[in-house]
Amino acid sequence: MDNRFVACAVLSFLALSADAYDVTDSVSIGAVLGAAGQCQEGLGGQSLDGNACRGGMPFQLELSFRPSERDELFALFGFAVDNGLNAVSPFVLAPWAVDLEDDLQDINGRGRDYLLQAWYKHTFTLGEDATLGTTFGIIDSTGYLDENAYANDEFTQFMNEAFVNSGGFNLPSYDAGAALELALGDWEIKAAALNIGENDDGNNYNFWGAQLGYRLDTALGEGTYRAVITGTSSAFFKPRADLGEAMDGAEDGAPIALEDTPQKTDLLGYGLSFDQAFGDHLGAFLRLGWTDHKDILDYRGLYTGGLQLAGGLWGREADTVGMAYGYLDGADTGISNTNVAELYYRFAANDFLALTADIQYMADAYEDGEDIEGWIFGLRLVAEL
């Protein structure tokens, strides 16, 4: 029997039977099981490389222990079957921004598999409306930075990575670090710092980020407005056009001369992330992000926005519809720009199970070579416990 089917059956059993675990005032167990299939199709007779349908099945299990109201120990494990369409899609953006099979092994070059988060948090009370949360351990920077009420969850909202987090912030996940969360009434300040095992260049680096947020509650509804800034240590090779292929080493195997050694540089990103409710059934989001380095990241400007409609408009309170568009400006790495749009309908069968129909459009325009344009059609089934 195919091991994948065995794994699927085991994961399904774990997710659907997790409610059998005892949950006390201090111990909680949560799980999310997703299964999605996506198909890509080129436009105008264009044949996409890897033109196919693919599936992926991630499973995440979280454990939380709260020995007191101010203390928490937390662990998150991730498992997955297959790599979905992400592994064969010719587009720059991943059609499903979820951690799949290959993402969960040798995480950040640390030799660690499946353990995504393991941290301790203590919350200090500073006043009537002021608290300070301090966390350290293996953390995820996306849990503290670039949040958004309508575009931040690949299991329940948009699937495309452009509408989950801004790539301009270069947010790392699942490595050693610490975070601070200061709440002062309607204001919040969050900061995170991580040491990452290795980047795509094979270099260890430090990451830091900070977010200033303000919660606005008006007659229209509640909204949160955030400003984000992130940076890294110098660990990313800076391309040197004059070196060309010599950056990969001399053809005769001789060491590269010191003056020809590729230089490392840091990265800096900054931007805004807004979400605003308009009444009981409509919400909107807007993200604007920039990075000051060309030739390293795919994009130097990222602009996305969209709407979420609540199912109460048509008598299904738990259903949601999302629609979004994004324009991403290339950063001289070969791609000129990307246009991306997504529309989804999430049908909530009950409090635990939801089925989402999803359509994406992507168009990558290249400075040289053939542009790529096409559709991606998907179905996503998610069980949350």
Helices and strands as residue ranges (DSSP letters): H 3-17, G 18-20, E 27-42, E 53-68, E 71-81, G 84-87, G 101-104, G 107-109, E 115-127, E 130-140, G 141-143, G 161-163, G 167-169, E 173-184, E 187-196, E 205-217, E 222-232, E 236-238, G 244-248, G 258-260, E 263-265, E 268-277, E 282-291, E 299-310, G 311-314, E 320-330, E 335-348, E 353-366, E 372-384
